[in-house]
Amino acid sequence: MQNQSCYPSNNVNQATINSQIENKVEVSVVMPCLNEEESIGICIKSAKAALKEMDVLGEIIVADNRSTDKSVEIAKSLGAKVVHQPIHGYGAAYLAGIAAAEGKYIVIGDSDDTYDFSELGRFIQPLKEGSDLVMGSRFSGEILPGAMPWLHQYIGNPVLTGILNILFKANVTDAHCGMRAFTKDAYEKMCLCTTGMEFASEMVIKAAKLNLKIAEVPISYYPRKGKSKLHPFRDGWRHLRFMLLLSPTHLFLIPGFILFILGFIGTLLLLPGPLKIGWHSYDVHVMTVTSLLALLGFQVVLLGLYARTYAIVSGLEKRDKLIKWMWKHFSLEKGLLLGAASFALGFIVDAWIMYKWVNSGFGALSEVRTALFALLLMALGAQTIFSSFFLSILGIRKIKRQ
């Protein structure tokens, strides 16, 4: 089968000749495409010229996402390899296109002429120097007038990039830049799977989690040709949702732990009687709220442990220090004993209240605080017992893997 790569000029060095003889593609340029007949030709020609200037054997792959215009015809006429992806979505198109790439280095970029493919060399050089992922940065480079809406430029992108950096310590300036490059080895390690716009976030998140070496290069960003496929609020939410789903520590553990500590300490402070702070007095009504906060917080913490354990046993995460520590010190029996002790303590307190009530001839009781605290201990104990069983069920697959 004839390779449809973009070959360099006749003035080539020996390394390039050897590469051609071996028919080994060095650089693959992948472009997603959905009705981009106005710009796809410009992007392909620009990429071909860049590959020729770089003097490397390369290929251009257009991942067609069910275009209904002449995009595919134009791409084929210019020698690009066209891969058809019937599943709609930015990520879906890239998954198909990258799967067909043969190059050691892969460059991806939108086919709407917003990115200058003549800058390919700036992305490949850091990869050759040891980087795993090279991100374009529009904010470190130049955003031409009309290229990016004000809401995206000053709110959407900076906020989402900031959240991603906080959650995953990626330390990038433009997490959603559509032009980036990576080695094929790094791509295989990342195991990307999302089919929508969150594909861009997933790549950076996975790279950060795997401690891959990420570099950035400043680039220019131009006004697009044709109709935009972006939906600002929907796509922004998809990015944010995905980041939270991949960060159970910030989604569950941290807020859950804060709620539990505040609720439990508040319950203990109100257990002896009303608590007066300044001009205000806090009584049993507030204690009811703090007890419920403690229960809610404990349940959210448990959800965080479930999520992080599942991420490990399902292969979504390669390592997790907290889960490793938990499995080193935790056992079903220890969890059952701890939960039973808490439940038993609460039950004993309730039994003591019952004893006082019976002993008083079933008269009036004033043990609401004590009863609330006993109920809290029993509920925490029951949650611990059943959660220990559930975590042990999740851990069965982990044990089998070892």
Protein Blocks (a to p, Z undefined) as FASTA:
>chain_A
ZZfbdcddfbdcfklmmmmmnopafbdcddddehilkmmmmmmmmmmmmmmmnopacddd
dddehiablmlmmmmmnopacdddfbgcjklmmmmmmmmpcbfbdcdddfehpacfklmm
mmmmmmmnopabdcddfklmccdehkacfklmmmmmmmmmmmmmmmnonopablmbcbdc
ddfklmmmnopabfblmlmmmmmmmmmmnopacddddddddddedjdfbdfklmmmmmmm
mmmmmmmmlmmmmmmmmmmmmmmmmmmmmmnoccdehjbccdfklmmmmmmmmmmmmmmm
mmmmmmmmmmmmnopambdfklmmmmmmgcfklmmmmmmmmmmmmmmmmmmmmmmmmmno
opacdfkkmmmmmmmmmmmmmmmmmmmmmmmmmmmmmmmmZZ
